[in-house]
Amino acid sequence: MATTFEQYPERFLNYLAVEKACSKLTVENYRRDLAAFASFWRERCQGPALWERVTALDIRAYLVFLKDESYARRTVARKVSALRSFYKFLVRENVLDASPLTKVHSPKLDKRLPSFLDEVEIDGLLTLPDQKPLGRRDQALLELLYATGCRVSEVVSLTLDRVDLGNRFAIVLGKGNKERLVPLGHTCCEALAAYYPIRQELMQKYGAEQHDFVFVNNRGGVLTDRSVRRILDKYVARLAIKKHVSPHTIRHTFATHLLTHGADLRAVQELLGHANLSTTQIYTHVTTERIAAVYKQNHPRA
């Protein structure tokens, strides 16, 4: 029986959401990438499109199309990755015997070194929030980001019962619903302790629905990923540095500073929640370059 484009994408997306526990953003990105290829193939075939009739030549034609449309290499790689994952699913479900992508290579990507703040810059950022209620919240938020290296999604989903200020640790729910234990420094714990009463005051003042999430917005509701980015943007603008800084930049900063000060790579891998050590190894390039720059600048015979 012919397998139409309409039949299997939803089953695949449901598999990503339920079995693989992918985030909503990841699922939506896959949805868009599959729809984009479906649109391309229908136009190419000038008729009904069937997944099992897609060949390696069709995939290569799609790559040429994306190149002609001036898509960035990373975007092309992501689109190919989405198709590769989808076809693996079809093979796994015994819909197809083999994937047409087995002989198609993803475009090679230049390794981009992660952007990070130096210690003077991060110290400057952490001193910017004031002592007003929302300033104390922002202080706790920024301190937690830097103290743990958490992803922004992990921070906004953090609940009160998963933070132990007495023993100075938090249990974070990361990608794939995997839990990990992250330590909290003295400064971070002090900032959270100062913020907790304000959190409750905001919820009571605006009659917000009761919830257990650590971080609230200015009306006591749950703080969102986007709101965290807006808060950070506000302080980065005041810091007046010529760098693009996002919550992920703070994560990169956390990892880079740990390695610069002698932390073990595998320990940093655990703290970041990376499944593979190779993902963490990119930070060694940053610290190595830094060491080389210091050497050239300071050694008399460099």
Buried (B, 14 or more C-beta within 10 A) or exposed (E): EEBEBEEBBEEBBEBBBEEBEBBEEBBEBBBEBBEBBBEBBEEBEEEEBBBBEBEEEBBBBBBEBBEEEEBEBEBBBBBBBBBBBBBBBBBEEEBBEEBBBEEBEBBEEEEEEBBBBBEEBBEBBBEBBEEEBBBBBBBBBBBBBBBBBBBBBBBBBBEEEBBEBEEBBBBBBBBEEEEBEBEBBEEBBBBBEBBBEBBEEBBEEEEBEEEEBBBBBEEBBBBEBEBBBEBBEEBBEEBEBEEEBBBBBBBBBBBBBBBBEEBEBEEBBEBBBBEEEEEBBBBEEBBEEBEEEEEEEEEEEE
